Amino acid sequence: MVGVQVLAVDYDLVIIGNTYAARVAAQQAAGRARVALVMPPTPLDTGSHFYPHALCQASLHGANRSPHYPWQYAATAINHLTSGIALPMLAAKGVDIVEETGSFQRLPKLAFNTARRSLRSRKYLLAMGSQPSTDYPIAGLAATGYLTAASLSQVSKRLDVPRRWAIIGDEAIGVEMAQALRCLGYEITLIVAADRILPREDPDAVAAIQFQLEASGVKLITNAIVSEAGNQDGSKYVIVNRRIIHIEEIFVAVQEQPWVDSFDLVAARVDYDTLGVRVDTKMETSNPSVYACGSVCGTTPGGYYGEHLAEYEAQLAVNNALSRRTRSANLDQIPWTIFSYPQIARVGITESMARERFQQRMMVLRSYYYDNAKALLTESDQGFMKLMVRPNGYLVGATVVGEDAAELVQILALAVWQKVRIDVLADFPGITITHSRLLVEAARQWQQPSLWVRSIDPTLQLWSDIRRTIRNWTLNAKSQKNIPHRSTKVTAELAPNQDLLAMSMDLRAKSPEGQPLETKSSDSKSGKGR
């Protein structure tokens, strides 16, 4: 009887999750290995943070449209955004699609079991994503009903679109939604527990955004305590600081929780907690055969999460799982953008973080939109750029507030990524009528030594003063040792007395052969006067 060859594993990589990171990982691995994508029955999380931008864009298409139009436009745009990683496209590339949920088993060998299959693989990739928390300390919120970023698509299916909103939370999506809904003419109340919005961001940047929010008509309540939510007379209400606010819909903008339950990660020997799955810089978990990427790993050092980071981590995880040439992630150099008006974008650390870490051993270079040619021509002169620079000339962080901030910060992120010194940026011939000129103008402040010494450290200023004093002493000592020309010495000695100076000039004119007169000097080389 001819023996049948039995493969030790079914796949080279099994990806678990119905998220953007999971589908990007499947797309990257397709063609390189045998890949299976296990998709639990959850809605795809792609594009939820794209809603505010799409709604603002829809508001520019005219006011004589249906109330449902902005929401339908946003849903259509997001569907188009995800078309490149649609299931038919992945299946055509050879990815096995398994639309079931499941869990890990440890014995006899590590495998991921679904209701109908047991999937064995060389490597596994966790990309389950995150879910909105259901444990909010607000009485009656669950019974009243509310929306999150993941459930915004439900609005387009309603008969009546709500026009009075209460947005609760200090996440960036809350500020973006507040401005987007205000662009549609809705009544918005933004409720945050802190003393300001966006507590992770630069205070100067937050002040600019908060001014625009209130100027546009958004009601902002800070230091808020939301104690209760409920339904009354066909509408909703929330009690904030013992005051009732009547609204039609509630949007909760708080941090989502990594989805780590229901998969028996303990059987896979994967360490995790409420903050997410623990991974190293190579996206590897405590089990060398299991990797993880996306929001299931928790938030990043920047405090947010986005599709660009999910794609970056997915590419790293796939490469390290399938290749011997591994690469490490550097999440400190990932750019971030809040699509508010004006936009906030940053890379690295903020000014307050830099001063806390380096004390005075750093410098902040600034440029402003009101000095930029394009900003003046387009009447978008509100904003600024900050560059945090170490004494060695390397950027450690940058913050941009204003139009095209998301575009500018990517140039700065590349400079941080490639360790480009600030003097190189200062010498770059930037085009005049562009916003990128802000970078050149800020970088050129590095070439002002006095500004650098005054700004970086009082100790360096003192050292500079000491060096200047020593240099002056040295020059004075040398001037006393050097013997000047004797005619110069005569002139210098007689200069305080104008009459004697005139006499010396007359004597010099009467000297034979036009030679200046010499005086007795004990310092002359011969030791004798004339």
Protein Blocks (a to p, Z undefined) as FASTA:
>chain_A
ZZddddfbfbfbdcedjdfklmmmmmmmgojaccddddddbddfehklmmmmmmmmmmmn
ojkbcfklmmmmmmmmmmmmmmmmgfklmmmnopacddddddddfbfbdcdddfkbccdd
fbdcddebpaddfbdcbehklmnopadfklmmmmmmpmbdcfbdcdedjbfklmmmmmmm
mmnopacddddfbfbehklbcfklmmmmmmmmmmnopacdehiacfbdcdeehiacddee
hiacddfbdcddddddddfehnlpmlnopacdfkbccddfkopafblkbccedjknopaf
kopacfklmmmmmmmmmmmmmpmbdcdddfklcccddddddddddehjafklmmmmnomn
ccdddddfklpfklmmnopagccddddddfkopafbdcdedehklmmmmmmmmmmmnopa
fklmmmpccdfkbcklmmmmmmmmmmmmklmmmmmomklmmmmmmmmmmmmmmmmmmmmm
pccdfklmmmmmmmmpmklmmmmmmmmmmpghhiacddddfkbmnopaZZ
